[in-house]
């Protein structure tokens, strides 16, 4: 097991990453509300607000209470259990603030929602007739992770390798995770994990970051020593290479 813990403190920025924090808070609040529901009620909620491919392709599929296109977003705020939401939110906590720093607050929120919807669309396209509902923020978070790799590939990240904390470059962490997702898709194994949504999120996140980043925000910058904030966000404190 490899789990990212932190890269640097997000509290040191002159403008806090409040969109990242708000997204984490929203996911946690929704999960707490889900925890108050029965198993049967959660199953109904997953059917209504989860992303079901057949809802887009099968005319005989019962119409959900929510418009099918809306579930491209709502599915990303539901989670199956504590470890599901915790894993996604840890990745968003570690990598989201840097991407928000680069894009700016409003653009980052739009970026996140596009990644959620785009990864969901890839999931639908991967198995159009499926009646299994997709829930979870992993596709959207995969987009954030891809953007981080493009923005800060050489940033050092502390990861937990089983029980040992190790400080390594982000391209090892993210690159290894991305390759794992692609291999799982190629293996065509069905273990209940939406690998196609992960791969779709990675691809869409990378493309959207390239297209949406403000002027002056570099790609693959390994010698950067201070934050490059989105235009109008203000200047950050100096940072030393790690």
C-alpha positions, 0 to 999 in steps of 0.5 A: 500500500502506498498512500500520499501524506503531504507535500508541503503545508497548504496553510503557508500560502497567502491565499488559502486553497479554500475551494479544495477545502470546500470540496473536501468538506462537502464530500465529508458532510455528504458521507456523514449524511449517508452514514445516517441512512440505512443500507436500503436507503443508501442503495436507493440514493446510489440509484438516484444520484449515482452514475448508471450507464444504462440510464443514458443508453437504455430506453427501458431503464427506469428514469431516475429522480435526478436528470441523468446528465446531473448524475455526471456531477452528483456521483462524485459526492457519494462514497461507499464507505469510510475508506472510500471517502478517506482515500479520495480526500487524502489525495485531494488534500495533498495535490489539490492545493497546488492545482488550485494555486496554479489555476485560481479558485474559480477556474479550479472549481470548474476544472474539478467539475469537468474532471468529474463529469468527463471521467463519468462519461468515460465510464459510461462509454466503457460499458454503456449497458451496465446497470451498476451505479458509479459513486465516488470522487476518484475520477475527479481526483484523478484529474487533479493528480494528472494536473499536479504531475504536469505542474510539479513533477519534481515536487517531493511528496511524503508517502506511506509505504505500508507503515514506513514514511518515504519522501520521493518525487511526485512523478514516481508516486503519480506515474506509478499510480497512473500505470497501475490504472492503465494495466488494470483496464488492460487486464479487463478484470472486474473487481468493483473498481471503476478503473476506466473512470480513473483513466478517463479522469487522468486524461481529461485532467491533463488535457484541461490543465494544459488548456485552462492554465493561465499565462505564465503557469509552466509545465514540467517545471522542476527548477521552480523555487516559488509559487506561480499563482494564477493571475490576480491571486497575489505573490507567494513566499519563496520556496526552496527546491526539495 
